[in-house]
Amino acid sequence: MKKLGFGIIGCGVIHHWHADAIRRLADVADLVAVCDVAEDRAGAAAEKLGVTGYVNISDFLADGRIDIVTIATPSGMHADHAIEAVRRGKHVIVEKPFDISLDQADRLIAEAADADVFVTCISQTRYASGLKQLQEWIDAGKLGDLVYGEATIKWYRSQEYYDSGDWRGTWALDGGGALMNQGIHYADNLQRAMGKPKTVSAYAATRGHRIEVEDIVTASIVFENGALGSLTATTSAYPGFQTTLEIFGTKGSVRIENQEIVSVNFVDGEQYDSALLQSDTPSTASDPAAVGGYNHSLQFREFIDTVQSGKDRLAGALEGRTALEFVLGVYQSARTGQPVTFPL
């Protein structure tokens, strides 16, 4: 199988995860270039990684060695940068969120379809062993009819974290705060487990930081299947605690902490092999750079397989859009003080 060449746009914190993921896939992938509008960042990343560095995106996209572009720029630039890559015939992996608006997400999906290239959105927690096992049990009916699902993200980010980039904590480029930036993965995991939301009622506030966006949000959800749920995300829970996902059904329940299953109870008393469910993923409860690229690499490998096989071209993009719509619905409810019905 031919190795595919990768290029990364954006050399901030997230690019380290992407580079690490590509390094783990040396049998099928080569990182050949990086790009950042800041010459010092582009140069430092290129030197450290031993690749070509670009400050001009057009020059970067003209590099014929690049088959797949990963987008690691501020959230509000995701779709624009991805569309530039798509128009140059590149396949694209977009770091979460897919973008910060549904209009932009839809533009990207349409452009990718027209260009006949593959696009996906990062949702690396789906690839953690505990979350994969949970989904297998749900799909097999092991939990019965779903009753209630709850996701909590009680993390801590310092004021210095938000001050480290002028785009952080802004509506224009971050698209939101604790939910859009930190909590979107568990919002995605919650709706993936429970099914699509039907209505949501939410509240948001900014209590612990000097930022435009929220640092605490809580939402009550009614899912299409009639089950209920709740979602809480904050970056003001010092010093930072584990994420949790709890799913309850008529035949059993599962509790996950930091992507690892810690409790399983089936009504029929069936046991499971806990040794198969341990996660080696470190927590980002207080440090956004703590996680390496292991789960990213699992998604990257699946995307490479997709490109090579020619199947499910936009499935990952549509899933990224679904997670974005859920988050935007929560924000709309919090902003208006009214329940919001999906689709938006």
Secondary structure, DSSP 8 states (H G I E B T S, - for coil): ---EEEEEE--SHHHHHHHHHHHTTTTTEEEEEEE-SSHHHHHHHHHHHTSEEES-HHHHHT-TT-SEEEE-S-GGGHHHHHHHHHHTT-EEEE-SSS-SSHHHHHHHHHHHHHHT--EEE--GGGGSHHHHHHHHHHHTTTT-SEEEEEEEEE-B--HHHHHTSTTTT-TTTT-SSIIIIIIHHHHHHHHHHH--EEEEEEEEE--SSS-SS-SEEEEEEEETTS-EEEEEEESBSTT----EEEEEETTEEEEEETTEEEEEEETT-----GGGG-------SS-TT---SHHHHHHHHHHHHHHHHT-STTHHHHHHHHHHHHHHHHHHHHHHTS-EES--
